[in-house]
Amino acid sequence: MEYHESVNIKRTERCLEKIKAYKTGVARAILLFGKPGVGKSSLAEHITGISGLSGASETGTERCQIIDTQINETEHFVVDTPGFEDERGAWATFCEIAQRLDHFRDHAALVAIFFVTPINTFKRRADSFEERLYTAKLFGTASDRGSRGQYFATWGGSGDYIGSAEQNDWLRDPMWRRFTR
């Protein structure tokens, strides 16, 4: 096990303890999900200011990771998930995510669900797996997607489009308040 993996595992365990210390429904969680390699871990790094979550050029989140951060002076827990459609298959990935959420469902509320997709998704036709995700039970029908989740497009591997979290406060901007109530 590499150093950053053990650090991430310990951080996740610490965050689970913190979440369980909240009274029922008080902790706020943000779920990031999508296909492998779309930038979920990179987005989590930018939101939290923590490095070592993403595998740089490799895709690699194998287990759900939880990272704590402050957004608008309120503690939030970002849940970074493995990518759907990896070698374990979508069902195994879904089960991994469901098991992690089950560990804290009595102690936290999902205040935002972000389906992270590469920016080029909108320049090409979505594959059948993406179509199912877009209209999945998580979001209801296509007509009510916006009321149940948020789509977040990331770069197509062209480098650091945002810069460091310390230099870019746009993630802590008031526009996020509707997701952090």
PyMOL commands that set and color helices and strands:
alter all, ss='L'
color gray80, all
select helices_A, chain A and resi 3-21+40-48+90-104+119-123+128-134+142-148+169-172+174-179
alter helices_A, ss='H'
color red, helices_A
select strands_A, chain A and resi 27-34+65-71+74-80+108-118+150-154
alter strands_A, ss='S'
color yellow, strands_A
deselect
rebuild
show_as cartoon
